[in-house]
Amino acid sequence: MNSDAVFDCLVLGLGPAGSSFLRLAPPSLRLAALSAPPGPLGKPCGGLLSPDAQAQLARQGLNLPKELLVSPQIFAVHTLDLGSGRGRHYQRSYVNMDRARFDAWLLSLVPERVQRFQGRAQQIRRLENGLFQVEYRNARAEMGRLWARRLVGADGAASLVRSSLFPGRQARGFASIQQWFPQAQSTPFYACIFDAETSPACSWAVSKDGMLLFGGAFPQSGCRARFERQKQKLLALGWELSQPRHTQACRVLCPASPRDFCLGGGDAFLLGEAAGFISPSSLEGISWALRSAEALARAFSQADPLDAYARATLGLRLELLAKWGKRPFMYHPLLRDLVLRSGLSSLSLLETPR
């Protein structure tokens, strides 16, 4: 190969983490990105932009275009425990948006100097000369190769970069499944659902432009059967979940210890969920993708990028481990029931006069 075929840095994945890194990376670098063609609906996600993600967008000087917003904007979450049948409403300040359009907007901000390739990475190798070689298959089933001096894995929970280059550093994860339903309910809503019988994690339901998204995180063994079993319980409560229009699925991480984080090594770096940056309590990942992308982009201006990245993300890792401390109050059935019984910080909703 000639030197013109070698990039300074190749990024795998163009979600919020990869797109943000490419936008913020030093302009002196010759950059390339490889990503699979995006689906029309994006990845399974409730599409709610958290206050932390809003703050990070503001920090980076970004304002959310109105075309990304969907109706309605909801100011309370209905927390429902299917085991006890108990529920409460809590105030929340999320922005209801279209997740696929959000990802496309962030991608549109990537500088034109970044060379983009579409295809699915098949194999990653570190060559004897120190370069990374990535083999990929494009939409026409043709094989291609890319070479780079540095490699950035922003390829999510099922990161090929992490599994290929750091095989002993895999983190615990769940299967995320989400379906879209026409919404017949007269009152749109946002719900957070717990059901210890089907999952140790949570599920969600969000109204979006006349559709209801219902999804959740489930143990990977028997995940679809668990999803359907939980759905049947909601059907018994009168939810309209019988005719899904779309089904999505992917892997989602849930960091539980310092070993679940992997920043990289040897000129390979991991970002966002690929590195383990996702909330273990709410499974929110956008704010952590944005924060880790900014940290790595700044680190690439330093003599030792990995050391600079590790120092810049120490606070992020400590924050995420602290969130693990919240899990018992959310996920242990007895403690969750005590919280719901107490009504602490919950809302008392008024009936609308007729």
N, C-alpha and C positions, 0 to 999 in steps of 0.2 A: 504494500500500500504506500501511497505517497503522503507527504505531510498534510496536504490539503484535505485529505479524507479524514483527518483526526481532529476531533473537537476538543476544546479545553474542558468542557463539561457536558455530559448527556444526562437529561432528566427523564426518568420513566414515570409517567402519570401526569395528567393535566387536570386534576381536581383543584380545589382551593389551595392546597399546599404547593403543588408543582407550578401552577400558574403564578402564584404570588412570589415564589422564589425567582422565577424567570423575570418577572417585572422588576424585582428589587436587586437582582444580582449586578455586580460591577459591569459596566458597559464595555470594558476592555476585553471581556471573555468572549471567546467564540462558542456560542451555546447552541444546543440542539435538544429537541424533545421528541419522545416516542410515546404515543398513546393509542389505545384501541379506539375504534370509532364509537362515539358516545351513543347510547340508546336514547330514544325520544323522551323517556321519563327520568333519565339519570339513575342514580343508585337509590336503594330503599332508604328513605329519610322522611321524617315528618315535615321538613321544610320550614322549621321555625328558627328564626335567627335570634340567638340568645343575647341578653344584654352585654355579656363579655365579648361576643363576636361583633356586636354593634360598636363597642368601644374600640376594638382593634381596627375595624374599618376606618373609624374616625381618626385614630392614631396614624394610619397610613394615608390620610388625606382623601379617603374615598367616601362618596355619597351614593346611597342605593337609588338607582333609577326607579321611577314609579312603575315602569313596565314589568318589573320583577315582582311587584306586590300582587297578592290575590285577595279575594273577598271570602270571608270577613276577617277583620282584625279583631282578635279575641283577647280579652283582658283577664280571663280566669281559667284555671285548669280544674277539671273535675277529677279528683283522685278517687279511684274505685278499687276496693279490695274484694275480689270475687269470692275469696274464702269466707270472709265474715259477712259480706254483703254491705259493709259499711262504706260510706263515701263522704267526702268533703270538697268544698270549692276553695281554691287558694288563688290569690292575685298573682299574675305573672305579666311580664312586660316583653314578651316575644313579638317579633315581626313575622307575620304569616306571608310566605313568599313561595315562588315556584323554584324548587331546587335546581331543576335542569337549566332554567334560564339564568339562575344565579351563577352556576358553574360556567355557562357560556359567556356571561358578562365578564367574569374574571379572566377568562381565556382571551377575550377581545382586547384586554389591556396589556397583553404580552407584546413586547416590542417586535416589530417586523424583522429585525435582524436575527431573531431566533429562528433557526431552521426546524421545521416541524415535519415529522414522519408519522404516518398512520399505520398501525399494525400491532399485533400481539407479540410481545417478547416471548421467545421460546427457550433461550439458553443464554446464560451470562458466564463469561470466562475471564479470568485474569491471565493475560499472556505473559510470556517470559520477559518481554521488553517493558512490562509494567502497565501496558495499556489494557483497558477494558474492552472486550468484544461482546456485543449484544447481537444475537441472531433473532430475527423477527419474521413473522408471516403477515403479508398485507391482505387486503380484502379480496384480491385475485388469487390467493393461496400461493403467491410467489414468496420465496425466501429472500431476505436482505440482511446485510450486516452493517453495523455502525461501530466506530471506534472512538474512544475518548480517554483523556488522561484522568478525569475524575468522573464519578458516577453518582447520581442522586436518585435514591428510591423514594418516590412520592406515590407509590403504587398501592397504597391502602393496606388493609388488614391481611390480605393474601399476598403480600409483597414478594415478588420473585427475587428482588434484590436481597431482601433479608434472608429468605430461605436458601438462596444459592451461595451467598458469601458469608452468612452468619448462621449456619444450620443449627447450632446448639443454643440459639437465642430466641426460640419461638415463644410467643406469649399466649396465655390462655385466651380463648375467644368463644363467641357464640355464632349461630347462624341467624342472620336478620332476614325476615320475610315480611313483605308488605303487599297488600292488595288494594285496588281502587274500586269503589262502589258508587253507583248513582245515589245521591242522597235524597231520600224521601222525607226525612225529618224536617219539620217546619222551623226548628230552632237549631242553627249551626252550633258546633261546640268543639272543644278541645278536651281530651280525656287522657289521663295516665292510668294504666290498668295494671294491677298486680294479681297474680294467681300462682301461689306456691306449688300447686299440683302440676302445673304444666311448665313452669319456668322459674329459675331463681333470679331472673332479670325482669324487666318491665316491658309493657306494650304501650302503644299510643293510638289515638284516633284523632284525626284533624280534619275539619271541614275546609274545602278549597274549591271555590268557584263551582258549586253545585255537585261536587264529588266528596266522598268521605274516604280518607286514607286510613286503613287499619293495618298496623304492623307491630312487630315485636322482635325481641331477641330471645332465642331458645337454644338449649343445649344441642350440639350438632348431631348427636345420635337421636334419630327419630324426630328431627326438628319439624318436618311438615305435619306429622301426625299430632304433635303437640300444638302446633299452630291451629290446626283444624279443630282440635278438642277445645281450645280456648274460645275459638270463634263460635262453636256450638253453645257454649255457656252464655255468650252475649246474645246470640239469636234467641235463646230462651228468655232473655230479659227484654225482648222486643226490638233489638237492633236489626236494621236492614242490611244484612251481610250475606245474602244468599246468591247474588249474581255478580261476581267480580268481573270488572272489565279488563284489568291488567294485574299481573303478578310479577313481583320483583324479588330477588334474593341476592345476598352477598354475605361475606364473613365480616364480623365486627369484633374488635379486641376489647378486653376488659382488664387493664393492668391492676395487679394486686400486690406486686413487690418491686423493688428496684431492678430485679433481673428482667422484668417485663419490658423495660426500656432498652432500646438499642440504638445508639446514635450513629454507629458505623465504625469505620476503621480502615486504614490503608488506602486513603483517597476515595473511599466509598462512604456515602452519607445517607442517612434515613430521615425522612420528614413526616410530619403529621401522624396519621394512624400507623403508618409503616414503622415508625419509631416507637409506637406505644402511646402517642399523645392523643388521648381521648378520655373523657370523664368516666370513671368507673361507676359513678352513681347515676348520672343522667344519660350516659352514652353520647353526649354532645361532643362533636369533634371539630366543627368549623373554626371556633375561636382558637383552638390549639394548633390547627393547621396553619392559620394566619400568623400566629405568634412564632411557631417554630420556623416557618419560612423566612420571616424577617430576621430571626436570629442567625440562620445559616447564611443568608445573603450578606449580612454584615461580617460574619466570620470569614467569608471568602476574600475579604480585603486584608486579612491578617496573615502573618508568616506561617502560623500553625492553625489552619481552619478548624480541625477537629477539637483541639484544645479550647479555642475560642468559642466554638459551638457548645461544648460541654459546659463551660462556665456560664454562657448566656442562658442556657436552658436548665440550669440547676434549680432555679426558682420554679419553673414550670413543673419539673418532676416532683418537687416537694409539695406543690399545690395539688397535684393529682393524687399523690399518696395520702394527703390530708383528706381528700374527698372520699377515699376508701373508708375513712372513719365514719362517714355519714351512712354508709350502706346498711349497717344493722337497723337503723331507725327507719329505713325505707324498705328493706327486703326481709328482715326477720318478722314472721307473721305476728308474734306476740308484741314486739316493740312497735310495729306499725299500727297494730290495733290500739295500743295505748295512745299513740300520737293522734290517731283519728278520733278516738273517744274524747280526748282532751279538747279538741276543737281549737288548739293553739294556732294563732295566725290565720285561721280560716275565715271565710266570708259567709255572712248570712244573706242569702239572695232574697230579694223582694219579689213577690208575685206581681206581674203586670196587671193593672186593672183592666177589666173587659167592659 
